[in-house]
């Protein structure tokens, strides 16, 4: 198991030696009383990096997104989300189950954006028959659409549309630093048009656990109460926050290496018979592909054969395969992955 190369997700990343050392030496206090100096430092650092006034350390991105929706929306209000968004598909319907918030799902475009006309059409008119539209949620990078990047101009257009209709904008920025690195701009440029943003420390940044929810001071004050309500008060959480600080200080720029290795892997896959990369791929650290009839093997055989070579990938979803590169895959591991794909297709084609 130690030698396997895991392409299922960047959530499998292990903390670096520097993170483990920082965790062992972290100065801690009771964070529910806001007395943990390491958590306080992480929250201030995170907020500054995305251009927000304040931050709140939470156990997961799912909790961060849920808290944001509950702050922005009262019971019976409506949030507009993309129909392929993580918040809509992969967060267990928490905004409805726990918040009584209705979701209006509108189509995501191939690049992960939502057409402005579709957003405008989804905003409810003032009518007692309808829920009140309170929030728009975007996702950057967009997971299901292929790790695609939403640009700063587009995000500002959505923010302007939202604010002109007295609606707030939240960004599920689980991988916002991947987007920023891909575009060559600060993460703050992508986040500042929004009223709040959540980003993960435990994906491309390689911390063991945690996300940070950021917004203005009043928003975070309300978010703190909801975090407590949801059971997210973690007491001496500085032990975890210490790894997050190291992640933000040392792991952002190296994300470019993941992107470069993903492009290299894509180049190899395009040479294999029956492998069809999805359009726009890859923009960041994700690679989506399908097997056509020309492929010499089926998906199950591909997964099994790669696993025999210590390369792990997720089963397909509706014929789509996703590969995710991350900090634990160096040049040597990448070469092994590429050679394993070549060997498997060559053996199947005999």
Secondary structure, 3 states (H helix, E strand, C coil): CCCCEECCCHHHCCCCHHHHHHHHHCCCCCHHHCCCHHHHHHHHHHHHHCCCCEEEEECCHHHHHHHHHHHHCCCCCEEEEECCCHHHHCCCCHHHHCCCCEEEEECCCCCCCCCHHHHHHHCCCCCCCCCCEEEEEEECCECCCCCECCCHHHHHHHHHHHHHCCCEEEEECCCHHHHHHHHCCCHHHHHCCCCEEEEECCCCCCCCCCEEEEECHHHHHHHHHHHHHCCCCCCCCHHHHHHHHHHHHHCCCCHHHHHHHHHHHHHHHCCCCCEEECCCCCCCCEEEEEECCCCCCCHHHHHHHHHCCCEECCCCECCEEEEECCCCCCHHHHHHHHHHHHHHHHHHCC
